[in-house]
Amino acid sequence: MLKEEHEVAVLGAPHNPAPPMSTVIHIRSETSVPDHVVWSLFNTLFMNTCCLGFIAFAYSVKSRDRKMVGDLTGAQAYASTAKCLNIWALILGILMTIPLIVIPVLIYQAHR
């Protein structure tokens, strides 16, 4: 046995007085919260029934702001409200568009 091997066997492995160091990396999962800005903008420009499209657009912008700050719960709440308003704006816009097409056709046929 060599001298160094004998010293290691007698003294044991070298001990470090400091505890072992470790690094923990937290990776945030990018939870996608849809903010419905494009849909709200469409409803604002084309079917702004009772100003629901504009209100939905305001909530969509608030949702995007909350998402940029990191408040995913607040962003989800605003996005949910914007989605509901967009659905109602779309339904009311369609229901108002149908009579605007049908009534002039019926009047035209009655005068013919």
C-alpha positions, -999 to 999 in steps of 0.1 A, spaced: 0 0 0 13 34 -9 17 61 16 -11 83 2 -35 53 1 -26 45 37 -34 81 48 -67 81 30 -76 47 46 -67 59 81 -80 95 79 -110 88 57 -121 109 27 -116 146 29 -145 164 47 -157 198 36 -171 218 66 -196 236 44 -228 219 34 -231 209 -2 -244 237 -23 -273 233 -47 -291 256 -72 -328 255 -77 -342 270 -108 -379 278 -108 -394 277 -143 -427 294 -145 -451 275 -168 -465 300 -193 -502 296 -186 -520 310 -217 -548 333 -207 -567 344 -238 -576 381 -236 -600 382 -266 -587 416 -278 -591 408 -315 -627 395 -310 -635 426 -289 -621 449 -315 -641 432 -342 -673 436 -322 -664 472 -314 -659 481 -351 -686 461 -368 -713 450 -343 -712 474 -314 -747 465 -302 -755 485 -270 -718 494 -268 -711 458 -257 -682 455 -281 -665 486 -266 -671 474 -230 -657 440 -240 -627 457 -255 -620 476 -223 -622 444 -203 -598 427 -228 -573 454 -224 -576 451 -186 -570 414 -190 -539 419 -211 -526 444 -185 -531 420 -157 -514 393 -177 -483 415 -183 -481 423 -146 -482 386 -137 -517 385 -121 -531 355 -139 -561 352 -117 -571 388 -124 -564 383 -161 -586 353 -162 -615 371 -145 -613 401 -169 -609 377 -199 -640 357 -188 -661 389 -186 -648 400 -220 -657 367 -235 -692 368 -221 -697 404 -234 -684 394 -268 -708 364 -270 -737 387 -262 -725 414 -286 -722 387 -314 -757 372 -307 -774 406 -305 -755 418 -336 -766 387 -356 -802 391 -343 -802 428 -354 -786 421 -388 -811 395 -399 -842 419 -397 -821 446 -414 -818 423 -444 -852 406 -443 -874 437 -437 -862 456 -468 -866 425 -489 -902 421 -477 -909 458 -483 -894 456 -518 -916 425 -526 -947 442 -513 -942 472 -536 -936 451 -566 
